[in-house]
Amino acid sequence: MTAHDTDLDLLCDTLRKAMTTADGAALDTALTDLGWHDMMAEMPESTVPLVFRLLGETGSSAPLINDVVLAEMGLPLGGTVPLPFAGGRWVIWDRGDDPAASVDAGSPLRPVEDGATVPLAGGRRALGWWLVGSARAMLTLARTHALDRTQFGKPIASFQAVRHKLAETLVAIDGAEAALAVSDGDLGALLAKAAAGQAALTAARHCQQVLGGIGFTAEHDLHRHVRRVLVLDGLLGSSRELTREAGSVVRTQGFAPRLANL
């Protein structure tokens, strides 16, 4: 293990602790105090995937997508910027904890009339990592339930239908992570975000089925992840919209460009 890997492991532990003890505006402040702005300036290629994946895995939330887009625009971090949302709408992710008109109270999105064109590639990659982090969290919850829950005298994890749901979810997540790892340029980021959104929606559907009725309850953590991925999938373009957009690009160009050297 290199010194860089060790540093990343230590950073991961520190970030995870912060995300499990704070949320929303408080987490935003905590991460700023930990040097989030400096990390964005010095090593965004490592910091962004790590931070946003951990947001998903821990189920926490912070308005950091603003900083990713602002950095790509060459503007100071710490503010907000109107962002496109599914259906041709525009929203602002506020940096406070005011109630929001959103399916996810932890993501304070405020609708606005419209916004100016902003660079989307970096933000889409960041949201992609957040989505796969959330998908892995849901898979962990469903896997734990499948191992603990017994029917007919044996764990439901031994049932083929349950195993297939979990396996299909894992394949979707791994595929999305692979797409994110090699994503480059606007089209690569678009496709990676679409893959991550589809993987998260697949995880939400399959894990809900594995968990059954308990997954709908407020006492179980699954519902928080499901609400979060519904919001994140729509932000900067839903998986369905981005897939159609990619198809339009291919039709216009007349060929499918190489996105990764395998």
VEXDOVEX-523914 format. One line per field, with one value per residue (C-alpha): residue number from 1; residue in one letter; x, y negated, z. Coordinates in steps of 0.5 Angstrom, whole numbers, plus 500, padded with zeros to 3 digits. Layout:
REM VEXDOVEX-523914
pos = NUM|... .
code = a|... .
px = X|... .
py = Y|... .
pz = Z|... .
//
This chain:
REM VEXDOVEX-523914
pos = 1|2|3|4|5|6|7|8|9|10|11|12|13|14|15|16|17|18|19|20|21|22|23|24|25|26|27|28|29|30|31|32|33|34|35|36|37|38|39|40|41|42|43|44|45|46|47|48|49|50|51|52|53|54|55|56|57|58|59|60|61|62|63|64|65|66|67|68|69|70|71|72|73|74|75|76|77|78|79|80|81|82|83|84|85|86|87|88|89|90|91|92|93|94|95|96|97|98|99|100|101|102|103|104|105|106|107|108|109|110|111|112|113|114|115|116|117|118|119|120|121|122|123|124|125|126|127|128|129|130|131|132|133|134|135|136|137|138|139|140|141|142|143|144|145|146|147|148|149|150|151|152|153|154|155|156|157|158|159|160|161|162|163|164|165|166|167|168|169|170|171|172|173|174|175|176|177|178|179|180|181|182|183|184|185|186|187|188|189|190|191|192|193|194|195|196|197|198|199|200|201|202|203|204|205|206|207|208|209|210|211|212|213|214|215|216|217|218|219|220|221|222|223|224|225|226|227|228|229|230|231|232|233|234|235|236|237|238|239|240|241|242|243|244|245|246|247|248|249|250|251|252|253|254|255|256|257|258|259|260|261|262 .
code = m|t|a|h|d|t|d|l|d|l|l|c|d|t|l|r|k|a|m|t|t|a|d|g|a|a|l|d|t|a|l|t|d|l|g|w|h|d|m|m|a|e|m|p|e|s|t|v|p|l|v|f|r|l|l|g|e|t|g|s|s|a|p|l|i|n|d|v|v|l|a|e|m|g|l|p|l|g|g|t|v|p|l|p|f|a|g|g|r|w|v|i|w|d|r|g|d|d|p|a|a|s|v|d|a|g|s|p|l|r|p|v|e|d|g|a|t|v|p|l|a|g|g|r|r|a|l|g|w|w|l|v|g|s|a|r|a|m|l|t|l|a|r|t|h|a|l|d|r|t|q|f|g|k|p|i|a|s|f|q|a|v|r|h|k|l|a|e|t|l|v|a|i|d|g|a|e|a|a|l|a|v|s|d|g|d|l|g|a|l|l|a|k|a|a|a|g|q|a|a|l|t|a|a|r|h|c|q|q|v|l|g|g|i|g|f|t|a|e|h|d|l|h|r|h|v|r|r|v|l|v|l|d|g|l|l|g|s|s|r|e|l|t|r|e|a|g|s|v|v|r|t|q|g|f|a|p|r|l|a|n|l .
px = 500|503|503|497|493|494|492|486|484|485|481|476|475|475|470|465|466|463|458|455|455|452|447|445|448|452|455|457|460|464|466|469|472|476|478|473|475|482|481|477|482|488|486|479|480|480|476|470|469|470|466|460|460|461|455|451|453|452|445|447|446|450|449|456|454|454|461|463|459|462|469|468|465|471|467|469|466|461|455|449|447|441|441|437|432|428|422|426|425|431|432|437|440|440|445|441|436|429|423|423|418|422|420|427|427|434|435|433|431|428|424|426|423|430|437|443|447|452|457|454|460|463|457|454|460|459|452|453|458|453|448|452|454|446|445|451|447|441|444|447|441|437|443|443|435|436|441|437|430|427|422|420|426|431|434|430|437|437|431|433|428|432|439|437|434|441|445|442|443|450|451|448|452|459|457|455|462|466|462|464|471|473|468|471|468|461|458|462|459|452|452|456|450|445|448|448|441|439|443|440|433|434|437|431|426|429|431|424|422|427|425|418|413|419|422|416|416|419|423|427|433|431|426|431|435|429|427|434|436|429|432|439|436|433|438|442|438|434|437|431|432|440|439|435|440|446|442|440|448|449|444|447|454|452|457|458|464|470|469|474|480|479 .
py = 500|493|487|484|490|489|482|484|489|484|479|484|486|478|477|483|481|474|476|481|475|469|468|462|455|458|463|458|454|460|462|455|455|461|458|460|453|455|462|460|455|460|467|467|474|477|473|473|480|481|476|477|485|484|479|485|491|487|484|477|471|464|459|461|461|454|454|459|455|448|451|453|446|443|439|439|445|444|442|444|445|446|454|457|462|468|465|459|456|452|452|450|454|449|449|449|454|450|455|457|458|465|472|472|468|468|465|458|457|451|450|444|441|442|442|441|446|449|455|462|467|466|466|472|476|474|475|482|484|481|486|492|491|491|497|501|498|501|508|508|507|512|518|517|518|524|527|526|527|534|537|545|546|543|536|533|532|539|538|537|532|527|529|527|520|519|521|517|511|512|513|507|503|506|504|497|496|499|493|488|490|489|484|478|472|470|476|481|477|477|485|486|482|485|492|490|488|494|498|494|495|503|503|499|504|511|509|507|513|517|513|514|510|507|503|499|497|491|495|498|494|497|491|486|489|490|482|480|484|481|474|475|479|473|468|466|471|477|484|484|477|478|485|481|476|481|484|477|476|483|482|475|477|483|487|489|486|490|488|493|496|504 .
pz = 500|498|502|498|499|507|506|503|508|514|510|509|516|518|513|515|522|520|516|521|526|522|516|512|514|520|515|510|515|518|511|510|517|514|508|503|499|499|497|491|489|490|488|486|482|488|493|489|488|495|499|494|495|502|502|499|504|510|508|510|505|504|498|496|489|488|489|484|479|481|481|474|472|475|481|488|492|498|494|490|483|479|477|471|474|470|466|464|471|475|482|487|493|499|504|509|513|511|509|502|496|495|496|501|506|507|500|501|493|492|485|481|474|470|470|466|462|467|466|467|467|473|477|473|475|483|483|480|485|490|487|487|494|496|492|496|502|500|498|505|508|504|504|512|512|508|512|519|516|516|513|513|518|514|512|506|503|501|496|489|488|493|491|484|486|490|485|479|484|485|477|476|481|479|472|474|478|472|468|473|473|466|464|461|457|457|454|458|464|461|460|467|471|467|469|476|476|473|478|484|482|481|488|491|487|488|496|497|495|499|505|504|509|513|508|508|515|518|523|517|514|507|506|507|501|496|497|496|490|487|488|485|479|477|478|472|468|470|467|462|460|459|456|450|450|449|443|440|440|437|431|430|429|425|430|437|440|444|451|454|452|454 .
//
